[in-house]
């Protein structure tokens, strides 16, 4: 059969040198598919058909292991090199020199703010930290032992009923006020869920405090007239917020983009992100690390535990990552921040086990060969526990800073002309053309 060269990008002959030649062995025809940014467009494969009635080729990629769903200028990730950048700025520099609110501004606006811009941004977020009293009544309706992540999920979604103007997603001014509200109110909702579990009265925001200090006040203030957070704890929390602000197209971010693609209001889209983060494979991973460390119990038990991992009887939690094949840069920063926290709270005995486990794993060819390095979850749970947080609050503490990343991604998606409502394809594997049988004959 004669070989034909066709373009799989709308018809004409491809002339670019950056192309992929695909030969369909079913027909003998060859196709030139353009390569852009190291990718080909999946729709280009639809031109590859057996005949005119054929639907064309599709890609099958469970869990999107090798599929780019968008173009984004927000977060750069090189997992092999262990690089994480927000808008081009290395995470190490931001964690050392910046604050969470400044990083949130960077993610959403694309540039670091001037002092005047940062002051106005901080002021706007600070004066919007209060929530409607009916939200407080709404949260009081939960059981005393309701999971705080479930309360956060419901209350974030409920905000859309308090701010109906949020539906005007094409209005830049309407969008902006929702952004301010979401970043401002998330710590308040998170703290209310914590106090609800504790059976303690809710604490209102203190606008004299900085963003992380205000959150600590809403968590821990009791009878004192004025809560003064320890600056070391406040800074450590600020660093944790910076590290968790965004992480490219992870499960929760993809959920925000997918739900947001229906042009729903941002509160509902962010609620979808909270729901995804609720899962133990995402926001609850650091809890699994603590359970593992407690099960190891002592440093002397580490060799037996490592042997169990190699035999498939144990799982090494907090090591390895879907993207990182090197030491997670966030883990290095959190490890350093832990020293400041433990200086205030006292050393967690689990830290000694964690340090020894990391040392042994990084010296073991079994783990090095598989590129299993500590990730952000390995040390973050230890810090949260040192701050007095129950494990149920861990994903809530994750959701607070990730809100700025979710919003930045949502904004980018809204303004991306290539984006349409998310609607993946499927490979149908069920029965066809079955005849209905009346219930009396079954």
Secondary structure, DSSP 8 states (H G I E B T S, - for coil): ----EEETTTBS----SSEEEEE-TTT--EEEEE-BTTB--GGGGGG--SSTTS-------GGGTT------SSEEEETTTTEEEETTEEHHHHHHH--HHHHHHHHHHSS---HHHHHHHHHHHHTT----HHHHHHHHTS-TT--HHHHHHHHHHHHHHH-GGGG-TT-HHHHHHHHHHHHHHHHHHHHHHHHHHHT-------TTS-HHHHHHHHHH--S-SS----HHHHHHHHHHHHHTS--SS-HHHHHHHHHHTTT--HHHHHHHHHHHHTSTTTTTHHHHHHHHHHHH-SGGGHHHHHHHHHTTSS--TTB--SS-SS--HHHHHHHHHHHHHHHHH---HHHHHHHHHHHHHHT-HHHHHTT--B-THHHHHHHHHHTT--GGGHHHHHHHHHHHHHHHHHHHHHT-TT-----------S--S-----GGG-
